[in-house]
Amino acid sequence: MYDDPSRCWISDISVDAARRRQGLGSELLLFCESVCRKLGCCDVFLAVERESWMYDWYRRRGYRDCVDDVTDTDVVRLRKSLKI
């Protein structure tokens, strides 16, 4: 899964608390996804704590739970297809 060049992983997107709720996180995520597309990736993945507000934030942006070998029930891997 990690060595597949058609898949990208996004990690550590962060917006300063004072600058949140201005659309900057969404812009950063869209930028990351566009870079993944330019690299020829078909899917993008990330990991997030299921109980955090970020889980719902990513879900609203098209990410879905990815069933794989995760053993840590607090963290879920999410996947979004970049295919048009």
C-alpha positions as CSV (number, residue, x, y, z in Angstrom):
1,M,0.0,0.0,0.0
2,Y,2.8,2.5,0.9
3,D,4.9,1.7,-2.1
4,D,2.2,2.1,-4.7
5,P,3.0,5.2,-6.9
6,S,-0.6,5.7,-7.8
7,R,-1.4,6.5,-4.1
8,C,-0.4,9.6,-2.2
9,W,-0.5,10.2,1.6
10,I,-1.3,13.6,3.1
11,S,0.1,14.3,6.6
12,D,0.1,17.2,9.0
13,I,-2.1,19.8,7.5
14,S,-2.5,22.5,10.1
15,V,-3.9,26.0,10.3
16,D,-3.1,28.3,13.2
17,A,-6.1,28.5,15.6
18,A,-6.4,32.3,15.1
19,R,-6.7,31.8,11.3
20,R,-9.2,29.0,11.3
21,R,-12.7,29.2,9.8
22,Q,-11.5,31.3,6.9
23,G,-11.3,28.5,4.4
24,L,-7.5,28.1,4.6
25,G,-7.6,24.5,5.6
26,S,-9.8,23.7,2.6
27,E,-7.5,25.6,0.3
28,L,-4.5,23.7,1.7
29,L,-6.2,20.3,1.2
30,L,-7.2,21.2,-2.4
31,F,-3.7,22.2,-3.1
32,C,-2.3,19.0,-1.7
33,E,-4.8,17.0,-3.8
34,S,-3.8,18.9,-6.9
35,V,-0.2,18.1,-6.3
36,C,-1.1,14.4,-5.9
37,R,-3.0,14.6,-9.3
38,K,0.0,16.1,-11.0
39,L,2.1,13.3,-9.6
40,G,-0.3,10.9,-11.3
41,C,-1.9,9.5,-8.2
42,C,-5.4,8.0,-8.4
43,D,-6.0,7.9,-4.7
44,V,-5.1,10.0,-1.7
45,F,-5.0,8.7,1.9
46,L,-4.6,10.2,5.4
47,A,-5.0,9.1,9.0
48,V,-7.0,10.9,11.6
49,E,-8.4,10.2,15.0
50,R,-12.0,9.0,14.7
51,E,-13.2,11.1,17.7
52,S,-11.6,14.3,16.5
53,W,-13.5,17.1,14.7
54,M,-11.1,16.6,11.8
55,Y,-12.7,13.2,11.0
56,D,-16.0,14.9,10.1
57,W,-14.1,17.7,8.4
58,Y,-12.4,15.3,6.0
59,R,-15.6,13.3,5.5
60,R,-17.4,16.5,4.3
61,R,-14.6,16.9,1.8
62,G,-15.1,13.5,0.2
63,Y,-12.9,11.2,2.3
64,R,-14.2,7.8,3.3
65,D,-13.1,5.1,5.8
66,C,-10.5,2.8,4.3
67,V,-10.7,-0.8,5.5
68,D,-7.2,-2.2,5.8
69,D,-4.8,-3.6,8.5
70,V,-5.4,-0.9,11.0
71,T,-5.2,-2.2,14.6
72,D,-5.5,1.1,16.4
73,T,-9.2,1.7,16.9
74,D,-8.6,5.4,17.7
75,V,-7.1,6.2,14.3
76,V,-8.8,5.6,11.0
77,R,-7.4,5.8,7.6
78,L,-9.4,7.8,5.1
79,R,-9.3,7.5,1.3
80,K,-10.4,9.8,-1.5
81,S,-10.4,8.9,-5.2
82,L,-8.8,11.6,-7.4
83,K,-10.2,10.0,-10.6
84,I,-12.5,12.4,-12.5
